């Protein structure tokens, strides 16, 4: 989980919308698949969806 948070912080600092959505979405997927930290996966999911309102693969992946 620490790695995902570090990646999210770096993405946040980049101010690049595509990077932000991708990193948060991928963290949500990975943590969701691991199943151990679902509350944290929900946080990443919410962040990815809040960042970008346009439909797309990364946003859709985060939603799942």
N, C-alpha and C positions, 0 to 999 in steps of 0.2 A: 504494500500500500504506500510505503514511503516513496518509492520510485514514481508512482503515479502522481502523487502530490507534487513532487519536485518537477516533473514534466509539466504539470498544469501551471505551476508558478512561472516556469520559463516561458510557456505559451502565453500566459497573461502579460508578461513583460514585453513580449514581442509586438503586441497590439496588431497582430495579423489575424484577421477574422477567420480565414480558412484554417490556419494553424490552431487557433483557439478551439474551434468546433471539432476538428479532427482529434486533437489530443484529449479533450474532455469526453468525446464520444467513444474513443478507443478505450480509455480508462474505464468508462462505464461498462462497456462490453466485457472487458477482461475481468473486472471485479465481479460482474454478474455471473460469468461462467465459473469463476472460482467458488461462488456461493457463500463464502465465509464472511464477506463484508458487504452485504446487500445494502445497508443504510448508506454506506459511503458511495456505492455504485449509484444509488438514487440521487445523491448530491451531484455527482458528475453528470448524470443524465439531465437533471434540471438545469444545470449550468450550460450544457451544450445546447439545449433547446432554447434557453433564454437568450443566448448569445446571438442566435441567428434564426430569423423567422422564415427564411426561404427554404423550401423543400430541397432536399438533396440527400445523397448517400450517407454522409457522416451523421447528419441530423437524424435521418431515419434509423440508422444503426443505433444511435444513442437512445432513441425512443423505445426500441425493442427491449 
